[in-house]
């Protein structure tokens, strides 16, 4: 009897010792629990982003447009690398997932998603410009190919490269890392459907986008937060970062070429009354049209996936991880 009582006491003590550990460690998945992963990973990524931003430099002296383009690329590179390295380390060491599980499973469909997303982003921005020209809140001052047909392509390549260096790490972090971890965390709660978990992830990351872009004003922040809803929906429905990267790139590069984000590669020189920011010609009317176009884009995404799959659902790969130690593949289930 004494032996049984002693064994029971030891067992109870071991369970009490393991309890704090179980609060932070998921023994079934051999990795930290969702909240711990999300907080720790996000802090790590922000740390590397901050280290990158402190390393920014402009190596060339002068005011020429080519020099400015080169300096712009070099200036954004350290932070882009910092965010990317932070996401990779968080994914491999904290999440213990394969990098393809962050929407980076590149196949022919991935490139189609990139092309489709880019077309959608370009279309929404061009819609805003066309409506502005028709209704009069935009006026064309000049149509120009700065530097001529020889130099302008360099400006265009530089602008596109800058946008990709800036937005790909951003999408990798906000959509690939944050939304994936949020959905995974809520996916284990029986009372929360997968679509609800995805909605929570999209809303949270849209709020993050609002705060990180509201330095240009609350109106601009609201517009970017609205666009982030489209980016998040594109990610959770496709399971690929190609769609949000494409949409984001389409918005930005169309803004450069159309002149709403004036740069040496801009083909139109526009004026607008009541611009909400000095270097981005976005009056309140343009913001409203952008948001309407974004809502139409959401509807188009839902239609597209329903037409191709016969239903609209959160891609299971976003909700269930592909862990590095699990050679059998995805831990995917069919939770609604």
Secondary structure, DSSP 8 states (H G I E B T S, - for coil): -HHHHHHHHHHHHHHHHHHHHHHHEETTTTEE-HHHHHHHHHHHHHHHHHHHHHT------S--HHHHHHHHHHHHHHHHHHHHHHHHHIIIIII-B-GGGGTT--SHHHHHHHHHHHHHHHHHHHHHHHHHHHHTS-EEEEE--TTHHHHHHHHHHHHHHHHHHHHHHHHIIIIIIIIHHHHHHHHT-TTS-HHHHHHHHHHHHHHHHHHHHGGG-HHHHHHHHHHHHHHHHHHHHHS-HHHHHHHHHHHHHHHHHHTTB--TT-SEEEE-TTEEETTEEEEHHHHHHHHHHHHHHHHHHHHHHHHHHSS----HHHHS--BTT-TT--------
